Amino acid sequence: MININDEMQSMLQLFGRRLKEARLERNESQEIFAQRLGLTRQSYSKMEKGSPSVPIGYWLVAGNILNRLSTWKDVFAEQENLFARFDKKAKVRRRAGGRRKKER
């Protein structure tokens, strides 16, 4: 059993509702969309209900089918730390200026 809190459960249910809306926009039945995912209709129905037992791989495949896979890349994106970015920029090695003298 997966331990999830109420906030996580509501997020899964929101994902399920959005998945259902996207499927209906495509005018596909649960049976057909489940086959495209490689799931049974019952397992796909669990996705739409927000069940935490559905492996994330199926969510990624669904995102790919619906042309929304690119949005997954931001799920665990690193948060930008402006102080670290400034420190890194300040420590950039700079080349010495001026031209070199030619040896004769």
N, C-alpha and C positions, 0 to 999 in steps of 0.2 A: 504494500500500500504506500502510495506517495503522500507525504505530509505537505499539504499546502494550506496557506491561510486564506481568509476571505478575499483579500485583495487579489491574490493570484487566481483564485477561482473566478472572480468577476472578469479578470483579464482574459482567461481562457474562454469564458462565455462570450465576451466581446469578439474575440477572434472567430469563434464558431458562428456568430451572427453575421460577421462580415464575409466569412467563407460562404455561408448560405446565400447571402445577397449576391455575391459574385457569381455563384453557380446559377442562380435564377436569372440573372442578367444574360447569361449564356443560353438560357432556356434548356438546361440539361436536368435530367432526373438524378436523384441520388444514386440510383443503380448504375447509370452510365458514367457519372463522375467517379464513383467508387471503382469501377473497372479501370478507368484511366489511371487511377492512383495505385491500382494493384491491391485494393481492399475489398472486403465484403461490404454490402450495403449497410449492414448493422454496425460495422466498425467505422464506416464513414459517418453514419448517423451520430456516433459518439463524438466525432470531431466537431460536428455542428452544434452539439450540446455542450461542448467545452470540457470533455472528459480529459483528465490529466494522464490517462493510461495510453494515449495515442503517441507513438514515437515521433519525435520532432522531424525525422526524415520525411514522413508523410506530409507534414506541414510545408516543408521545403518543396517537395514535388508539386503540391497543390499551388504554391506560389509561382512555380515555374510554368505550370499549365495556364494559370491566370495572368501571366506576364507581369507578375508583381514580385519576382524573386529579388530584384535589385533593392527592394526596401529592407530585406533581411540583413544586408551588410551593415546597416546602422544599428542593429539590435544591441550588439555589445561593442560598439565603436568606442575607442579611447576618448575620454573627455580631455579637451584641450586645457592645459595648464599654462596660462599666459606668463606666469613668473618663470617657469622652466623654459619656455620658448624664448623669453628675453635673455635669460642667462646663457642659453645655448648660442644665441645670436651674438652676444657680447664676447663670447670666447672664441669666435671664429678666427682662425689664423689668417693673418694678412701678409701679403707679399711686401717686401721692402720697395719703396718707391724709387724713382729715378732710373736713369739708364746706366748700363754698365760701360766702363771704359774699355775700348778696344786695345788689345795688346799689339804692339808693332814688332 
